[in-house]
C-alpha cells in the first residue's frame, strides 16, 4: 500500500550479497570497509534532473474525493488515475545535493491551524531522495540515495534542514556526474559500458531506510551494510560506523529497525537494536547480536546468538518483551535457475533471485533476554506461510510470570513477489494479492506453537505505538492505510488510522480514521508523546503527505486522541520530498 513492497526490499536483499556470492563462486570473507570520512558532493545536478514539476491531469468524469471520512465500503477502488497520481510523486527531490545544513525557518504563512506549544523536539526522516541519477531513472524506489531531513519544533516555530547521506556511492557518483554503482534492483551494468561482471554481487549502501538519534548521536541505517554516523545538527556525514554508541558491531551490518523503550524513569529507557549475519560459516548458524543502550548511550546489555538456517530470512524488523528478543524469518530461498540462467546474463536484478516459498512456514526465533527466558532456552517456532516487514509490538500477557507465553502483533504480507516495481503496479494489484493486515499471534513458547488471527481487514503499513508501551500490553496503534476496508480490495496509503485493541487474544480492533482525499498519499506516521502525559494516547501524530493534485508536500500534526477530527496543524513544505521510509521523534531540539 502507498509505499508498496518494492519500497522495502532492497536493504534486506542487499544483505544477502555474501550468500549469493558464495552460491556462485568462492570469495574472500570478512572483508573490511575502510572508514569513510565526510565527503562533500562537488556537483549539484540541474534542477530539471532533481524535480520535474508534475501534476497529472485529472481524467475522471467527477471531482476528486475530498478529505474527511473515507469512502463507504464498496463505493471506491484504485483507478488508473490513482496509479498515475501515485507514480508522479516518485521523482527526485528538489532539495540540493550539496549541503543543506544551513537552518531554514519555515514560513508561518505556510501553516494552517496552530502548532502545539508543547510539541518540542525534532522530527528526523530518512528515505530515497534521488529516483533519477544523471538521466538514469530508477524503477525501484528503494535503490535511491538516502536523504535525511529534520524539522525542529520550538515554541511553535519550525526549522528545516537536510543533507544526503555521504556514502561512498553517493559522493563518487556526484563527483563523476554519472551512475557508477548498481542497486539490488538494477539490471546489468549501471555504468553503461559493455563490461558486465556477473560475479559482482556488491550493491551500493544507499543508507536510506532508518534513522535514529540517541544520546546525542545520529545514525542513518540500511541493513545491507554499516550504519552511517551523522551530525544531528548539521546532518553532515561523519562516516561509516563499525562502532555504534560505543558497542562494536558483531557483524559488519546493522538492521534499519530498532525498538525504543521509553519510560518516565530515565534509568529504564533503552534503545534496542540488532545485527544478523547474512552469510553463515559452513554448517554454522548465522551470527546474531542484540544491543541495548541506556539513556546516556552506555551499554546496558549485549546478547549474542546463533540463528539456524537464516541466510535468506530477510530480517527487516525486530520485537522485544520483558524476557525475549524476537525475530521473524521469511520463507525464502535462492532460485539457482534464475541466478545462473538470468542474473548471470544481465536479464534480471539481484533481488529477483530470492524466491518466496509458497506453502513453507515462516520461522519465529525466540531469543532469551533474561535469565528467566534462558531457563526455557532459545526456540524456533513455525508460523503460517507469510512475509514479514514491519511489526507493531509484542508483550507477555497478564498472568504469565514465567516467560512461557508471548503475544505478537505484526503486519504481515500474505506473500511476496520480488518482481513488482514502479512500472508494474496497476489497479489490479490492489485486488486481493499480497495484502498486509494487522494480525495477532498467540505464542506458547514452551510447547513451540503459534496461532494467529487478523485484528482488522483494512490493509495497513508503517505501524507505530507510544514507546512507553514497547514490550508491554498496549491499546493504540497508528498506521498509514488504505481508504478501502474490505476482505479483498485495498489501495495505497491514503488514510491515517488509529486502532484501539484490547490486549487479549481473540478480539477485533476498533478504528478511528482520517482520509486525506483521493489524490494524497501518506508516509509513515510518527508518535510524539506529550511531556508528562498520563494516557497512552497523550501525544501527537506527525505524518508527511504527498499531495499529488497540487504537487505539494505537507507535514500534518494530529492530536492522537482525536485522529478523526483531522489535523490540528498542517505545514506546507517548500520542496518536493519523495515518499520516505522511516523516521524518529527526538525530544531534543536540533536547530
Order of alpha helices (4+ residues) and beta strands (2+ residues): alpha-alpha-alpha-alpha-beta-beta-beta-beta-beta-beta-beta-alpha-beta-beta-beta-beta-beta-beta-beta-beta-beta-beta-beta-beta-beta-alpha-beta-beta-alpha-beta-beta-beta-beta-beta-beta-beta-beta-beta-beta-beta-beta-beta-beta
